[in-house]
Amino acid sequence: MAEAAPQHLELPWGLLELCALLGPPRDSLRGPEQGAQKKGAKSPPSLAPEVLSVFVPPFVSKEDSAAAAAAGASSGTLGKAKRRSFRRKRDRPRAEPGRGPRGAEPEDTGIPDGVDLLALPQLCFPGGVRVASEPEEDRVHFLVLTDVCGNRTHGVVAQYYRPLHDKHCFYNGKTQWEASGPSGGAAGCFVPFAVCVVSRFPYYNALKDCLSCLLTHLKLCKDFEVDNHIKDFAAKLSLIPSPPPGPLHLEADGLILINIDTGSITSSNSEDADVPDIPLLAAQTFIQSIQSLQLHHELHLAHLCASADLNEGRASRRAWQHRLNCQIQQISLQLLVSIFREVKNHLNYEHRVFNSEEFLKTRAPGDQQFYKQVLETYMFHAFLKARLSRRMDAFAQMELHTQSEEDRINGTLLSPRRPTIEKMASRKSTLLQAAPRRKVVSMPDLQVIAVPELLPRNSSLRKIHTADGGGSHAAVSLALQPTYTFKIPEVHFPLLAQCVQVFYEDCVAQLSKAMVSLAPENSVLLARYFYLRGLVQLMQGRLLGALLDFQSLYKTDVHIFPADLVQRTVESLSGPERTQAERMPELRRLISEVMDKPVDAPKADDRVKNFELPKTHLQLDDFVKRVQESGVVKDTGVIHRLFEALTVGQQKQIDPETFREFYNCWKEAEAEAQEVSLPLSALEHLDKNECVYKLSSSVKTSLGVGKIAMTQKRLFLLTEGRPGYVEIATFRDMEEVRSTTVAFLLLRIPTLKIKTASKKEVFEANLKTECDLWHLMVKEMWAGKKLADEHKDPQYVQQALTHVLLMDAVVGTLQSPGAIYAASKLSHFDKLRSEMPMVVPKTTSETLKHKINPSAGETAPRAVDVLLYTPGHLDPAEKVEDAHPKLWCALNGGKVVVFDASSWTIHQHCFKVGNSKLNCMVMVEQSQVWVGSEDSVIYIINVHSMSCHKQLTDHRASVTGLVVQDGAPSAVYSCSADGTVLAWNVSSLRVTSRFQVPGDGLSSITLYRDRLWCCAGNSIVVMTANGFLRQELKIDEGFKDRSAFLAFQLLHEQEQLWAACSRYDSIYVWSLEDLARPPQRVCLRDCSAITCMIRVKQQIWVGGTGLSQGRPKGKIYVIDAERRTVEKELVAHADTVKTLCSAEDRYVLSGSGCEEGKIAIWKVE
């Protein structure tokens, strides 16, 4: 017998919030009634409408529902309906003498929030109520009701006309007889009434259809039956649970209509709308895309034969409308991405700061007014909160799919951004096309021509539309998502408790039937079915069944999990229900999460702060925070060096004036770099991705008079007079950089000298007062380039550029004799090379191919805990450019970064997968990546959408291993630290088997010959897929106490097991033919700890920590499996090697600890 749900557990998110009948008051109809009987009477005046009746769910009391459920279908007693209507006060009986004023009826409840009954009549009759001589056509209009908190409800109003009768008129079901007057109706007099339905969701078309059906009944019924019909209608709607909301959210302070064809703008406000122009480039792309749409259904069908089936025609119309709506949504989303793509460049994620002032400076002057108005809106604030939370919503996915290659590369850079040579060339080309006459007249002064205001600021807003029209719908041509319809069972008597219970039973049965027939891979629809069935079971009082359905959302779509509702449901469980739930593994974890959550736990601060300059003195920690908020630099170590530079010779704090001067110097340098214009001769000699970071004043050099320019690759001279380009040196080619003086008359002029390997002549530049600063900058860039070449790591150059620009800002800030000494505090790489020269071993240099930094843009390096390489597959759901191989990097703290393994550029910036350390990753069916976490959850990432909507929560301890078993259907085995192994059906995400592995500390599993090999503390256990023990290898007495297996690899051809043990610097090899035979030992020289090992071809790669040149380093030992000797000893990282993975046996990738946080790519021979 089902137990009734507690009082506060009402059906959430029902379709109906309120239903109201509105019309003119009875007293006001007597005049029009009498006037209608007189011939030649003038048209009746407009009447004031009022609310006649209001109906609010629930319409059946919980007590009656419980009684009906207990009685069952065989009971002959029907539950009494609970009246949920509100009457006008004038129709209520007066209080009897001596009994005081009559209060509200006990069954009446308050009006839902956001609905103002006083304002509702004017909204339902915006033109007033006017009695007509003839019945007018029914009308429908829509409402959006907003309360003081900004919460919105949606209304649909249907107006209809009824003849004015003299014998009876409806008022809340009462019949009022008029003694006077003729017996017939008032001829030629029709009165308008309105039925308003209010819902939390904007289901306008569905509610319009429902009201249209209701009106057909209301026109045929008698006046005193109208209330009953409306109440019955409202009760039916209140029983329909709404599915969880989708990703589309509306926000608007006022209704503004834009005619795309004419460009006209109208506003709901009485005054003219002051709407600024949308940024031109984005607007042009939008208009071009809209013009290619088929907006007229009749033209779409002009070349097709007419359908003889009415239902088929309606279905075709709905499909066309759905396709058109999806296209408009995609085009509109493209418009938003084009307008707001560069907002991310001015965000600080760690401190949730948006630098609106600097963002506005990057906008074209013609677009300033638009952005100023948008930045003040609540909608933009909500947009910022989503961006700072790194939410993978529709905007983020569109931005990712339309990202340019330049943006992908910039995602891996640490240095401040400057216009690239490619961008300068594009501006120059546009400029020359815009001013052909000036090009002919004034060739020598070409470089000083002002750039048009539109293009430079919006240069990254790419047009998706191409000349041939083929590229305009790259995002629009995505496969349309199918729509599904679930038919709600019929409820014949919605005001009777027993009938309502039957309706609930039918809903559960039909939902269960639909779920059984649904393909497992359609998890999005399956999640909605679970959600709806859970809501219905709540209303039945089946709390455990509802919790099981909500718990299933973890495996289907965790984003629609109703956390607050689940918490209230758990708190409402009775004692026996709670005991029963604790016995169910599926609910035990869910309940513990709800009950263990602190009641007064502070909510995460998701506010968005605007950047402001400090007004008080800053200590080191405050200075670090302020600099990070400003967007100047994020790396904490670099900011510490900057702090030392700005506080040389004074108290270790920075006053507001100094910070303001530094910030202004930095921003002025950025602005100057944006305005740099190079002659065509210079553009032809530079790489397209080079940027000019520093430009000297005009000086005399050994190559002529001109300005010295610095890029990330070279120095070159922009000659004066006739603009020209002369290369000075590349940083790679430099051999010596000196600052000296040369005699000129009686003066000694500071001079910079640079010697290169490719030229005999030494370059000299009389830089005068700039000489010392340029000397520091060039030496730092030279050192950074040398380190980058030695370590195959371009990040050294990027960081050297940051140091150089900070030096320039420090000198401009201090402007004192000690400014150069202060700036030298930032010569980090130059000092590193001179004070601690580290020679990269030849073997390491030859084997190392490249290094990448997954922590780029973070405040400090993060440990790389797990690496996973996935080969490229041309899946129909992917674009060609997205089918490249990928490298998945699990960083400390539950962050995942994805690289495009064909170019080693960022494919997806950090997104969160829980908050705990990640232990293992595996690719499943080429469409999913499963991630095992310390928090005992397996997170499932969709590789197409780069989102994580599913979680497997069956483990009770840290998930330590994942392995895929190929076959049909494919299966995945997972293990946790408590020794539990679970087998998963990939399609249904259900556990097919569960068993326990003997031993302690299960750390990994692997499949070999249909057997599971499990690394469990001091033993390696061989189990069948059903959990039966077959073999066990234990560490024997010859090993030290407390020693345990760290990792192992199986070599099939040699029938060998290779394993590493804690507290040992060797690898041990057992024969699979006889595990009892003592193992052979492979010693690793200078190894102090082993952390990981993998097999690549006929080699075993072992990662750990060891000594190199007397210092501890992350090392990799490459062992020949046949000869069992160490072939290579690679000095991999500054910190320990934490993880290894293979890329198609061609490359090996290694990840380091938090001291360095980088990934090295090694060549396999």
N, C-alpha and C positions, 0 to 999 in steps of 0.2 A: 504493500500500500504506500503510495507516494505521500511524502510529508509536505505540508504546505510551506511555501517559501516565506521567509520573514517579511514583515511589513515593508521594510525599506528596499526590498529587492523587487522593483517594478521592471516591466519590460523596457529596456533602454533603447533609445533610438528607434522608437516606433514611427510609423509613417505619419500618423496624425497627432498633432499637438492640440488642435482646437478646431471646432466647426461651429459656425455662427450663421443665424438667419437674421437678415437686416431688411428694413423697409420703413415706410412712413408710419407714424403713430395712428392709432384708430381714430382719435379725436379729430385729427387733421383731415380725415377722409370724408367727413360728413358734408363739408362745404363742396368739394368737388363732386360728390355723389349727387347732391341736390342740383348743382349747376349743370351736370351732364344731362339732366332730365329736361332742361329748358332749351328750347330751340334758339339757335342763334347765340348761344353763350360763347363768350370769349374763351380762349385756351386757358386752362387752369394754371395757377401760379406754381412755382417750384416749392416743394415741401422739404422740411428738414428730416433726414433719415435718422433712425436710431436702431440700436441692437434689440431685436425681439426675443431671441433665444440663443443660448450658448451651450454647447455640448463638449465636455472634456472627458477623456478616458482616465481611469478604467471604468467601464460600464457594468462590470460584474465584480462584486466584492470578493476579496480573498477568502472570506469565510464561506461564501457560497461555492467558490471554486473548489475549496478543500472538501466540502460536503459532497459536491458532485463527483469529485474524483474518488471519494470513499464509497459512494453509493454504487459506482460502476454503471455500465451500460444497461444493466437489468433493472435499475431502480425506476420506479414509476413516478417519483417526485422530482419535479423540475425545480432548479434553483430560482430564487426570486431575483429579479433584475434590480440592480441598484441604480437609482436615478442619478444621472450626472448632468443635470441641466441647470441653467441659471435663468431666472426670470427678471423682468423689469420690476423695480421696487414698487411702482404704482399698481402692479397687478397682484401684489402679495396682500393677504388679509391683514387688516389693521389689528393692533394689539388689543386684547380684551382689557376692560377696565380692571385695575387692581393688579394686573400681571406684569406691568412694566413693558418697555419696548420689546418688540419681537426681534430676536437675533436671526442670524443666518441659519438656514436649515442645516441640520447636522450632517447631511450627506454632501452638502456643497463644499467645494474646495476652491482654492485661489486660482486666479487666471495665470496661465504660464508666463514666465518672465519674457519680456520683450514684446508683449501684446498689450496695447493700450486700447481698451474698449471705448474710451471717449473719442479717440481719434479714428477708430476703425470705420464708423459710418461715412466720414468724409473721404476715406481712402477707397471705400467700396462704391460710393456714389460721387465721384469727383465733380460731376456736373449737377449734383443735386437730384432730388426725386421729383419727377414731373409726370403727372397723370396724363395719359394719352388717349385720344379718341379711337385709335386703332392699335392692336398689339404690334410692337416692334420686334425686330429680330433679336434673338438671344446674343448676348455679348460676354466675352471672357477677357479679363485683364489680370496682370500679375503684380504682386507686391513684394518688396523686401523690407522687413521690419527690423530696426536696429535699436537695441537698448543702450543705456548710458555707458555700458562697459564695452560696447562694440560687438556684442554677440548678435548674430543674425538669425532670423527665421524668415520663411518664405511663404507667401500666400497666393492662392489662386481664387479669383472672384468670378462667379457666374451670375449674370443678371438675366431675369426673365420677367414677363408680364402675365398678370392674371386679371380676369374681369372682376370688377368691383361688385360684390353681391350685397343685397340689403338684408337678407335673412340671417346669415351667419358669416362670421369672419374669424380667422384663426388668431388666437393669442395664447401661446403655450398650451395648446390642446384644448382650450375652453371654447364653448359655443356661446356666442352672445346674440340673443334675439332682440331685434328692434320692433317694438310694438307699433310704432308709427311707420308710415311709408307704404308704398305699394308692395305687393307680394313678389313681383318679378325683380330681376336684377337691373342694375343701372345700365341702360343700353349705351353703348359707345363710350364706356369709361373703363380704362385698363390701368392697373397700378403696377409699377416695377418693384420687384423684390430681388434680393441678392443672397446667395449662399457663398460663404467664404470658408475655405479650408486652409489652415495654417500648419506648416510642417517645418521640421528642422532642415530639410534637404530641398534643394531646388529641382524637384521632380515636376516641373511645370506641365510638360506634355502629358505625363501619366495622370496627374491630378485633373487636368483639363478633360481628359477622356472620361474619368470617373464622374466628374460633375455633369458632363454632357449626358451620361446615362441617367443620372439622378433627375435632371430636369424633365426628361421624358415622362418619368413617373409623377413628378410633382404637378405637371400640367393636367394630369388625368384624375388626380385624387381630389377629395373634398378638402375644404379649407381646414377643418379641424383635424384632418389626418396628416397635415404637412409636417408638424413637429415629429410625429412618430416615424414618418419616412426618413426625415433627416437624421434623427437619432439612430435609427437602424443603419443608415448609410455610414454615419460616423463610427458606430461600433464596429462595423466591418473593417473600415480603414484602420482603426486603432489596433486591430489584431494582426496587421501585416507588419512583420519586422523588417527594418531596412538593412540592406547589406552595408558593410563598412564603407566609409567614404573613400573615393579614389584620390589620385594625386592632384586633381585640379582644384584650386582654391581661388575664390574671387575676393578681391578687396577693392573698394571704390568709395571715395568720400562723396562723390556726386556722379550722376549719370551723364556721361558725355557721349554723344553719338557722332561718329565720323563716317561720312559718305566717301567710300574709297574711290568711287568713279569720279565724283566732282571735286573731292577734297574739302567739302563744306563741313563745318563743325557746328553742332547745336548742343545746348546744355539744358538740363532739367531746371536749372536756376533761372530766375526771371531776368537777371542781368546777363549781358553777353559773356561768354566763356573766354577767359584769358588763357588760352592754351598755346604754349610756344611750339615752334616747329620741331618735329623729330629730327635728329641728326641726319643730314642729307644722304650720306652714303648708305646708311641702314635703310632709310626710307625708300631710296631708289631700288634697292634689292627687293624690298618687300613688295613694292608696286609691280615690279617685273614678275615676281612669282605669282601674285594674285591675278594678274592679267592672263596668265596661262591656265587658270582653273576653269572648269566647266560649271558655271554657276546656275544654269537653267536646265531643269530636268527635261523639259519638252524638247529642247535642242539635242539633248543627249539621246532621246528616243526617236529622233526624226528619221533615222536610217534603219530603225528596227520595226518589226511587225508588232502590231498591237496585240496585247494579251487578252484572251477571252475569259481568263480566270481573274475575278476581282481580288482574291487573296494573293494570287501570284503578282498582280500588279502592285498591290500595297507593299508586298515584301521587296519587290524590286525598287520601289521608291525609297523604302527605309534603308536598303543597302547602299543606294546612291547617296542618300543624305549622310549616312554614316561615313562613307568614304570621303565625301566632301568635308565633313566636319573634321575628320582626322587630318586632312591636308591643310585646312585652315589652321588647326592647332599647331601643326608642325611649322608652317610658315610664320605664324605669330611667335612661336618659340624661337625661331631663327632671328626674328627681329629683336627680341629681348636679348638674346645672346650677343648679337652685333652691337647693341647699345651699351651693354653692361659687361662685356668680356673683360675689359681692363680694370675692373674694380678690384680683382684679386691681386693686382700688383701693388695695391695701397692698403692691404690688410696685414695686421699682425695677429696671427692665430693664437700665439701663446697668451697674450694679454687682451685679446678681443678688442682691438683698436682699429678704427678706420680713419685714415688721414684724408678727410674730405677736401681740405684746402689744396693739398698737392694733387689730388685727383682732378679737381676742377681746373688746375693750371695746365693739365695735359689735354684738356678739351679745346676744340677749336672755338674761336671767339663767337662764331655764329651759333654754336650749340650751348653756350654758357647758360642762357636763360632756361633752357629745357632742363639741364642737369641741376641747376639751383633749385628749381621747383620740385623736381623728383626727389632730391636728397632730403627734403623736409617731410616727406610723406611717411605714414605708418607702414605702407606696403614696402617701401624701400628698406625701412628698418627691419622688417621681417625677413626680407631678402638677405640683408647683411647677416642676420643671426643664422640663417641657413648656410651661408657661405662659410662663416667662421666655425660652424659645427662640422664642416666638410660633408654636408649631407649629399648623398648621391641621388639627387632628385632629377626631374626631367631637364632642368636647366644645366646641371652638371654633366649629364650624359650628352646633351647636345653640344655643349662647349668642348667636351672631350672628343666627340666624333668630328667636329669641324676645326679642330686645332691645327694650326699651321706647323710646319716642320721647325720654323724658327722658335715658336712657342715651346715646342717639345725640347729643343736644345737649351733654351733659356731656363727650363725647369731644372736642369742639372748644373747650372752655373751659380757660383757664389758671388761673383763680382757684380757691381752695379751695372745696370743696363745702359747702353748707349746706342744711338742709331748705327746700324750696320752699313757697310759700303753698299750692299745690295739695296738697302732702303734709300740711301742717299742717291744712288743712280736712278731709282724709280722716281724720286722727287725731281731730280734734274731733268729726266725725260718729260715728265708732266709739265715742268716749268718751261722747257723749251718749246713744247707744243703750244703752250698758252701765250708765249710772247715771241713769235717768229720774227717780227720786225726788229725788236731789240737785239735779237741774236745776230742779225746781219750788221747792225749799226755799231754795236759796242762789244765786240768779241773780247778785248782785254779785261773788261770789268764783269765778265759773265758770273764770276763766283759771288758777287755781292748783290745779285738780283734777289729781291725779297721773295720769299716763298709764299704762295697763296695760303690763306688762312685755313682752308678746309682740310687739305690732304695730310699735312705732317702730323697733326694730333690724332687723326683717326686712321693712321696708316695700317694698324693691325686689324681693322675691321674689314675682313676680307669679303668680297662679293662671292657668294656661292654661285650666282648666275654667270654663265659663260656665254661667249659670243654665239656658239652654235646651239645654245639652249639645252645642251645635254647635261650640263652640270647644275642646273638651277634647282633641281629637286633631289639632290643627293640624300638629303634627310627626309624629304617628303615621300620618296618612293619606298620607304620602309614598309615591310609587310603589315597590312592592316590587322589589328587584333580582332578576332571574331567576337561577336556578342552572343550571349547565352540568355535564354529565357527560362525561368522556373515558374511554373503555374501554381499559384497558391490554391489550396483546396477550397471548395465552396463551404461557406458557413451560412446556414439557412436562418438560424435564429440567434444572432450575435448578442442578444440581451439575456439569453438563458445560459446559466452556468454550465449545465450539462452539455449543451451544444458547443460551447466554447471549448470544453475539455475534449470533445470529439474532434474539433478542429485542430487542436494542438496535436492529438494523436495522429491525425492524418498528415499534418505537416512533417512530423518526425519520420513517419513511414515513407513519405514521398522523397524527403531529403535523403534518407538512408538508401532508398532505391537508386536515386540519381548518383549518389557517391559510389555505389557498387559498380554501376555501369560506366563510370568515368575512368579514362585512362590515367594511370598513376603519374605520368609526366605532366599532366595538366594541373599542376599544384596550385596555381593561382585561383582557378575556379573551385578546386577542392577546398581551399582555405575558406572561401566564402560560404560553402556549404557547411563546413564545420562551425563557422561563426554563427550562421543562422540557426542551425540545429541547437547550438548551445543556448542561444537566446530563448528559443521555444521551450527547451527543457527547464530553463530557469522559471518560466511562467507555470510550468507543470509542477514545480516544487522538486524536481529531480536535480538536486544540486550536484551530486557526484557525477551524473551523466553530463551535466553542463561543464563541469571542470575538466572532464576528460576531453570533451570537444575543444575547449579553449586550449588545453595543453597540446592538442594535436596541431595547433597553429604554429608551434615551434618548428615543425617539420614541413610546413607548407608555406606559410608567409608570416613570419614573426612580427612584421611591421604593423599588422592589424590586431595584434594581441591586446585585448582590453585589460590592462593591468589594474586599473582602479576597480573595475567591476569584479575581477577575479579576487582581489583583496577583500572586497565587501562580501563576496560569496563565501570565501573561506571563513571569515569571521562569523558568518551566519550559520555555519554547520552546527548541528546538534552534537551531543556527546557521542551517541552511537555512530552517526555519520562520520565524525572526526576519527573515531577508532577504525572504522572500515576504510576510510581514505588512507590512513597511515599504513595499512596493510597492502596497499596497491603501489607497486614501484613507480607507476606512471605519475601518481599524484604526490608521492612522498616528497620528491624534490620541489615540486611546485609549492606545496604547503610550507616547506621549510624556508623557501625564498621569501614568501609573503610574510610569515610570522617572524622571521629573523631580521626583517628590515626595520631599522630604528624608526620609531614613531615620529620623533622630532628630528629626523635626519635633515640637515640643511640641503636645500635644493641647489643644484649647480647654478652658478652665476652665469646666465647667458646674455647679460646686458652687452650692448655694443657701446664702447666709449669712443669719443672723438679725440683725436690727438691734440694736446695742448702743450705749449712750452712750459717748463717748470717755473715756479715763482719763489721757490725756496732753495737753499743750498742742498746739494746732492752728495750723499755718501756713495760708496762704491756700488752697493746693491741697488740703490735708487737710480744711480747713473746707468747701470746695465739695463734696467727696466725701461727707462726713458729713451735710451738709444734704440732699443729693440722696438719700442712703440713708434718711434719716428720713421722706421723703415730704412735707416742709414745702413745698419749692419745688424745681423742677428747673432753671430757667433760670440759666445760668452768670452772665450779666450782672447779674441781680437779686441773686444770692448775693454777687457782688463788692461791690455797694452795701451789702448787709447786713453784710458783713465790715467795711467802713469805718464803718458806724454803731456796731457793737459795740466797735470799737477806737479810738474818738475819744479823743485825748489820752493814749494809752498805747501800749505796744509793740505792733507789728502781729502779735499772736498772741492766741488765745483760750484761756483756761484751761478745764478740764473743768467747773468749777462754773458759770461763765458760760454755757457751752453747755447744761448741764442746766437752769439757770434759764430760759433762752430756750425750750428745748423744752417745759418744763412750762407756761410761760405760753401758748405756742401751743396746746397740747393742752387746757388749761383753757378757753381761749376757744372751741375747737371744741365741747367738752362743754357749755358754757353755751349756745351757739347751738342745740345739739340740744334743749335743754330749754325754749327760748323758746316760749311759748304766747300767741297773740294772740286778742283778743276777736273775736267774729263780725263786729262793725262794722268792724274793721280788715281782716279777710279779704275783705270785700265790696269794699273800695276798692283792693285791690292786684291786680296781674296774677298769674296762676297760677304763672309761672316766676320771680317775685321771691323773694329770700331776705333774711332779716335778718342782716346781717353784724356790726353793732355796736349796742349798747344802752347808753345813758348811765345814770348814777344819776339819782335823782329830783331835778329842778331846777325853778326858777321861770323861766317864759318869758313872753313877751308874749301867748301864746295859752293860758296856764294852767300849772298845775303838773303835771308828769308826766315821763316818760322819752323822750328823743330816740332814735329808731330810724333806722338807715341801711340802705337796700337798694342794689342796683346802679343804681336809677333815681331815688331820691328820699330826702328826709328827712321823717319824720312824727313826731307827738307822740302818745304813749300817755298819755292823761290819767288822773289818779288819781281816787279816789273811785268814781264810776261809770265803769267802763272805757269809753273811747271813743277815736275816731280823729280827729286833726286834721292835715291835710297842711300841712307847712311849705314845701317847695319841691321841684321836680324839678331835677336838676343841669343839664338843658338850659335851664331857665328862669332860672337864676341870672345876675345881673349884677355882683354885688360880694359879697365875703366878707371881713370884717374882725374882728380881735381887739382889743378895747378894754376899758376899765374904766368902771364907773359908780359914783357916790358913794352910799353907804348909811350914814347917820350919819357916823361918823368913818372909815369903811373905804372902800377902793376895790376893788370886786368885779370880777374878770375876766369879761368878757361877749363872747359871739359874736354878731355882727350879720350878717344875710344879706338882701341886697336882690335882689328878683326883678323880672322884666319884667311879669308879670301882676298884681302887687299893688303898691299905693302904700305900704302899711305895711311898715316894715322889721322883720323878725323879730329878736327879741333873746332870748338865753338866758343866764342867770347860771350858767355851768358851773363857776365857781370854779377848783379845781385841774385840772379836766379841760379847761379852755378852750383852752390852747395846743395840746394834742393834737388836739382836735376841729377846731381851726382848720387844722392841717396836713392832717388827713384830708379835710375837706370841700373844701379847695382842690385837693388831688390828684385827688379824684373829679370835681370840676368840670372840671379841665384834661383828664382822661382822656375825659370825655364830649364836650368840645369837639373834641378830636382825632378821636374816633370818628365824630362827625358830619361833620367836614371831609373825612376820608379814607374814609368809608363802611366803617369797619373796627371792628366791635364788640370786637375783641381789646384795643383800648386801654382800654376800661372794665374788662375782666377783669383786665388787668395792673395797672390802678390799684387795683383791689380787693386784689390781692396786696400792693402797696406799703402800703396802708392797714393791713391786718392785721399786716404786719411792723412797721410803726411802733408799733402797739399793743403787740406783743410786746416790742419793744426798750425801750419806756418801762417796761413791767412788769418787765423784766429788770434794768435799770440802777438805777431808782428813786433817781436822783441829780439835783442841780440841772442837770446838763448832759444829761439824758436827752432833753429836747425838741430840743436842738441835734443830738444824735446821730440822733434819728428823722428830722430834716430831711434827712439824707443820702439818704433813700428817697423824697423828694419829686421824683421824676424828671420827671414830665410837667409839673408846675407850673414847675420850673426851665426845662424845654425851651420852654415857651410864653413865658416872660418873657425868657430870654436869647437864644433863637434863633427868633423868630417866623417861621413859614413860612406864607405865604398860598397856598392851593391855587388855581391859576388857574380862572377861571370855566368855561372850556370843559372842563377836566378834571373839575370837580365835576359838571357837567351830564351828561357822558357816563359817568362812573363810577357803577355801580350798587351794587357790593358788593365786599368783600374777605374772603378766607378764609385761614386759616393751616394748611397741611398739616403744619407742624412742631410743632403744638401738642402739648405733653407731652414734647418733646425737650429736651435740655440746651442746644442752640443751634440757630439756624435752619439749614436745609439748602437748598441750591440746588434750584430746580425745573427739571429738565433737559428734560422732555418732558411735554406735556399731550395727552390724548385724550378727546374727548367722544363718548359712545355714546348714541344715542337709545333711548328706552324701547320694549321689545317685550314683548308678553304671550305669553311662551313657555310651553308646557305644563309645562316643567320648573321654572318659577319661580312663586312666590307673587305675588299681585297687587301687594303692597307692594314686592316686589323687582324689579318690571318697570319701575320708574322710570328715567329717564335717569340716566346716571352720568358722573362726571368722574374720569378716571384720571390720577394725578399720579406721575411718576417723579422721585424725589428722589435727591440725590447719595448714592452708596454702594450702589446697587442696591435701594433701598426703594421700594415702591409703596403709595400711599394712595388709597382710592376714596371719593369723595363721592357722596351722593345729590343729583343736580343739580336735583331739584324743591324741595328745602329747604336745600341747601348744608350738610347735616350729614354727619358721618362715617358712611359705610356700612361700610367695612372699614379698621381700623387698619393700620399699617405691616406688610407682610410682605415678606420678602426674596426678591429675584430675582437670585441671584448676589451678588457683592460689588463689582462694578465699575460704572462710570458707564453709564447707560442712554441710548441715542442716539435711538431711534425706537420708536413703537408704532402698531399698526393693528388694527382689529377685523375678524375673519374669520368669515363666516357667522353673525353674531349670537350665537355661542356661545363664541368664543375671542378672546382678545387676545394678539397676538404682540408680543414685546418684543425689540428688538435691543440687544445689549450690547457694551461695549468688550472683553469677554473672548472675543469671536468666537462667542458662543452666542446662538441665538434661543430665548427662553423662551416657552412657550405656557401661558397662564392660562385655566382654565375659569371662565367668568363666573358659572356657577351655584354651584359649590362654592367659588369664590374660592381655588383651589389651583393650584399649578404642578407637574404631574406629568410634563410632556413637555419635551424639549429637542432642538433641532436643532443638530448640532455639525459640519456640513460646511464651514463657513467657516473660514478660517485667519487671518483678521485681523478687526479691529473691524467689527461690523455697523453700517452707517451709514444704511441706508434700507430701507423696506418699502413695497410698494404692492400692492393687491389688484386682480386682473383678474376682473370679473364674468363669469359664464357657467356652463355645466354641462359638466364639473366646473369649479369655481372654482379659480383658481391664484393664487399669491402669488409676487412677485418680490422678492428680497432682494439687497442689494449690500454689499460690504465695502470697507474702505479700500485693499486691495491691488488693486482693480479687478475683482474677481470678481462676476459676477451669476449667481444661481441661480434657477431656476424650480421651484416646489414644487407638487405635487399635494396639495390640502388634505386629501382623504380618506385617502390612503395615506401622506402626509408623505414622499414620495419625490421626489428631484430628477429632474425630467423633462428639463431642459436646463441647460447650463452654458457660459458664455463669458466672455471677458476684454474689458474696456473699455480702449481706449487712453487714455493720459494718466496723471496721477499724483494720488492722493488722492481717490478716488471718494467723494463725501460725501452724495449723495442721488439718487433716481430718481423719475420720474413717468411715468404712461401717458397718451399722447395719440394718438388715431387709430391704435391698435394698434402704436404705436411707443414704445420706451423712450427717454426723454430723461434723460441722465445728466450730473450735475454733477461733472466730473472735473478738479479743479485749475484750470488756466488754459484749460480748454475745456469746452464743453457739447456732448456727443456724442449723436447720434440713432442708435439701433440697432433692428433688427428683433427680434421675439421669439426668433428663432433665432440672434441674435448677429452679424448682418451690418451693417456700418457704412453708414449712409445719408447723414448730414450731420454736419458738425462746425463749431462756432463757437469761434474762438480769440480770446483777448485780443490786440488788435493792438498795434502799436508805440506808439500814442498813450497807452497806459497805462504806469504806473510799473513798474519791474522788480519781480519777485517778487509781483506782484499776481495774485490768483486769484479765481474765482467763489465767492461764499459761499452764495448761494441764488438760485433763480429761480422765476418763476410764468408759466404760459401762459394767455393770454386768448383763448379760442376765437373769440368774436364779432369782436374787433378784429384777429385774426390777428397777435398781438403776443407777444413774449417780454420779460418784465421781469426784470432781474437786478441783484444787488448784488455789488460787488467789494470785496475787502479793500483797506484803505488809502485808501478813497474815501468821501466823505460824500454820495454821490448814488446815484440809481437810474437804470439805463440801459435803454432800450426799443429793441428790435430788431423789425423787421418779419419775420414768418415767410415772407413771399413772397420776400424777398431778404435772407438773413442777412449777405451781404457789404456791404450798405449801412451806412454809419456810424450808430450808435445815437443816439437823442435822450436828453437828460439831464434828470432831475428833481432839483433841488437840495434837500437837507434842511438847514434852517437850524439852526445850533448843534449839529449832529450830529458826534460824535467817533468812533463805531463803529457798524456795523450787524451784528446777530447773526441775525436771522430775518425772514421775510416770508411773508404768506399773502394769498390772494384771498378777499374777501367781497363778494358781489354785484358791483357795478361799482366796487369800491374795492380798493386795495392797502394793507394794513396792514404797516408796517415797524417792527420793534422793534430797540432798540439802546441806546446811551448818548449823552447830550447834556447841555448846560448848561442849568440853570434857576435864575434868581436868583443867578447866579454860582457855583453848586455843581453838580458832576456828579450826574446823576440818570438813572434808567431812563426812557426816553422812547419813545413810540409816535407815528409819523407816519401819518396817514390821507390817502391820495392818491386823488383822483378820476381814475379810469382814462381817462375820455373826454377831460377837459380837461387831464389830466396836471399837476395843481396840488395842493399840499398843502392839504387842507380843514381838518384839525385837527392840533394839536400837543399831545399829551397827556403830562403829567408822571405817569408810571405808578407808579414804584417808587423806593425809596431806593437800590437797586442796579440793575445792568443788566438789561434784559429779555432773558431767555434763550430763551423759547419762546412761540409764539402758537398758538392753535387756535380754530376756529369752532364755535359751537353752533347748528346749523341756520340759519346766516346771520342769526340774531336777536341773538346776543351773540358777543363775542370775549373770550377768556380769555387772560391773559398771566401768565407765571411769572417770578419774579425770581431773582437770584443769592443767594449764601449770606449776604450782609450783612443782607438782609431776609427772604427765603425765603417770600414770600406770593404769593397768586394774586389778580389783579384781574379783575373781571367788568365788561365794557364794553357799552354799548348801541349797536347798529348802526342807523344811520338811512339 
